[in-house]
Amino acid sequence: MSYTGEGGEASATANLAESIPHLRMSSGTIGRFIATGELTAGRYGLYRWEMPPHASGAGAHFHRTFSEAFYVLDGLVSLYNGVDWGAAGAGDFLYVPEGGIHGFRNDTDDPATMLILFAPGAAREGYFEELARIALAGREMTPEDWTALYAQYDQTMVAG
């Protein structure tokens, strides 16, 4: 039990749209960090991923320390379930437990938007911020550089 009080408390946090941190990836995708692990005391993280047509995303990978879930709001998102890439439309959901291989991208001529939920709330925003900085600077990454970055954020890439 996390709360042991008797009558509840006023402890809700409102994160209004204009104050939600966001970034633009090199693919044109806008990632909105709706609820970071810092905000939720590490319980979960929630991002909104707004992908333009033909936006690259995450190749096949897995995480050892957190689960991840994807909920498509609009458009079609290509989601990888560890076996096949499939088109997921509005209302479709993919849950990936720790160790589950997955990936995502937008292969269509239309924009697509999804929510990404991960638990517990690892500081994933740092990973995406670093990817954006690398692209913006035009930095060339060696395989060793990529391995170190992935290790820092619990991301293990695999063939898929």
C-alpha positions as CSV (number, residue, x, y, z in Angstrom):
1,M,0.0,0.0,0.0
2,S,1.5,3.4,-1.1
3,Y,-1.0,5.7,0.7
4,T,-1.7,5.0,4.4
5,G,-3.7,8.2,5.2
6,E,-7.4,8.1,6.1
7,G,-9.1,10.9,4.2
8,G,-7.1,11.4,1.0
9,E,-5.2,14.5,0.1
10,A,-5.0,17.3,-2.5
11,S,-1.9,16.0,-4.3
12,A,-2.9,15.9,-8.0
13,T,-0.7,17.5,-10.6
14,A,-2.1,19.2,-13.7
15,N,0.3,19.3,-16.6
16,L,-1.4,21.8,-19.1
17,A,-0.7,21.3,-22.8
18,E,1.3,24.5,-23.2
19,S,3.7,23.5,-20.4
20,I,4.4,20.0,-21.5
21,P,8.0,19.6,-22.5
22,H,8.6,18.4,-26.1
23,L,11.2,18.0,-28.8
24,R,11.4,17.5,-32.5
25,M,13.3,14.5,-33.7
26,S,15.3,14.5,-37.0
27,S,12.4,12.5,-38.6
28,G,10.1,15.4,-37.9
29,T,8.4,13.5,-35.1
30,I,7.3,15.6,-32.1
31,G,7.7,13.8,-28.8
32,R,5.7,15.3,-25.9
33,F,6.7,14.2,-22.4
34,I,3.3,14.3,-20.8
35,A,4.3,12.5,-17.6
36,T,7.9,11.9,-16.9
37,G,9.2,9.4,-14.3
38,E,10.2,12.5,-12.3
39,L,6.6,13.8,-12.2
40,T,5.2,10.3,-11.2
41,A,7.8,9.5,-8.6
42,G,9.1,6.7,-10.9
43,R,5.8,4.9,-11.2
44,Y,5.4,5.3,-15.0
45,G,6.1,7.6,-17.9
46,L,3.7,8.7,-20.6
47,Y,4.7,10.3,-24.0
48,R,2.7,11.4,-27.0
49,W,4.4,10.6,-30.2
50,E,3.3,12.7,-33.3
51,M,4.9,11.2,-36.4
52,P,4.7,12.8,-39.9
53,P,4.4,10.6,-43.0
54,H,7.2,8.1,-43.4
55,A,8.8,8.9,-40.1
56,S,11.4,6.5,-38.9
57,G,11.1,5.4,-35.4
58,A,12.7,2.7,-33.2
59,G,14.2,-0.4,-34.8
60,A,13.8,-3.7,-33.1
61,H,15.0,-3.6,-29.5
62,F,14.2,-4.5,-25.9
63,H,14.5,-3.2,-22.4
64,R,15.5,-5.1,-19.3
65,T,14.1,-2.9,-16.6
66,F,10.8,-1.6,-17.8
67,S,7.7,-2.5,-19.8
68,E,6.4,-0.4,-22.6
69,A,2.9,0.0,-24.2
70,F,1.7,1.7,-27.3
71,Y,-1.8,3.1,-27.9
72,V,-2.5,4.5,-31.4
73,L,-4.6,7.7,-31.3
74,D,-4.8,8.3,-35.1
75,G,-3.3,7.2,-38.4
76,L,-1.5,3.9,-38.9
77,V,1.6,3.0,-36.9
78,S,3.8,0.1,-37.9
79,L,4.5,-1.8,-34.7
80,Y,6.9,-4.7,-34.3
81,N,5.8,-7.4,-31.8
82,G,9.1,-9.3,-31.9
83,V,8.0,-11.5,-34.8
84,D,6.3,-9.3,-37.4
85,W,5.7,-5.7,-38.3
86,G,2.0,-4.9,-38.5
87,A,-0.2,-1.9,-39.1
88,A,-1.9,-0.6,-35.9
89,G,-4.8,1.9,-36.2
90,A,-6.7,4.2,-33.9
91,G,-7.6,2.3,-30.8
92,D,-5.1,-0.5,-31.3
93,F,-2.8,-1.3,-28.4
94,L,0.5,-3.2,-28.0
95,Y,1.9,-4.2,-24.6
96,V,5.6,-5.2,-24.3
97,P,6.8,-6.7,-21.0
98,E,10.5,-6.4,-19.9
99,G,12.7,-8.3,-22.4
100,G,10.0,-8.1,-25.2
101,I,11.3,-7.2,-28.6
102,H,9.5,-4.3,-30.2
103,G,9.8,-1.3,-32.5
104,F,7.7,1.3,-34.2
105,R,7.6,3.7,-37.2
106,N,5.2,5.4,-39.6
107,D,5.3,3.7,-43.1
108,T,2.3,5.6,-44.5
109,D,1.7,8.8,-46.5
110,D,-0.3,10.2,-43.5
111,P,0.6,11.4,-40.1
112,A,0.1,9.1,-37.1
113,T,-0.1,9.7,-33.3
114,M,0.3,7.3,-30.4
115,L,0.8,7.3,-26.7
116,I,3.8,5.5,-25.3
117,L,3.5,4.3,-21.6
118,F,6.4,2.7,-19.8
119,A,6.6,1.4,-16.2
120,P,8.4,2.0,-14.0
121,G,9.1,5.5,-15.1
122,A,12.6,5.5,-16.3
123,A,14.1,8.8,-17.5
124,R,13.5,8.0,-21.2
125,E,13.3,11.6,-22.2
126,G,17.1,11.9,-21.8
127,Y,17.5,9.2,-24.5
128,F,15.3,11.0,-27.0
129,E,16.9,14.4,-26.2
130,E,20.3,12.9,-26.9
131,L,19.2,11.4,-30.2
132,A,17.9,14.9,-31.2
133,R,21.2,16.5,-30.2
134,I,23.2,14.0,-32.2
135,A,21.1,14.6,-35.3
136,L,21.1,18.4,-34.9
137,A,24.9,18.5,-34.5
138,G,25.4,16.1,-37.5
139,R,27.5,14.0,-35.1
140,E,28.9,10.8,-36.5
141,M,28.5,7.9,-34.1
142,T,30.8,4.9,-34.0
143,P,29.3,1.5,-33.1
144,E,31.0,1.9,-29.7
145,D,29.2,5.3,-29.2
146,W,25.9,3.7,-30.0
147,T,26.5,0.8,-27.7
148,A,27.4,3.2,-24.8
149,L,24.3,5.4,-25.5
150,Y,22.0,2.3,-25.6
151,A,23.5,0.9,-22.4
152,Q,22.9,4.2,-20.6
153,Y,19.2,4.1,-21.4
154,D,18.5,0.3,-21.2
155,Q,18.0,-0.2,-24.9
156,T,19.4,-3.4,-26.5
157,M,19.1,-3.4,-30.3
158,V,18.4,-6.7,-32.1
159,A,17.7,-7.8,-35.7
160,G,14.1,-7.5,-36.7
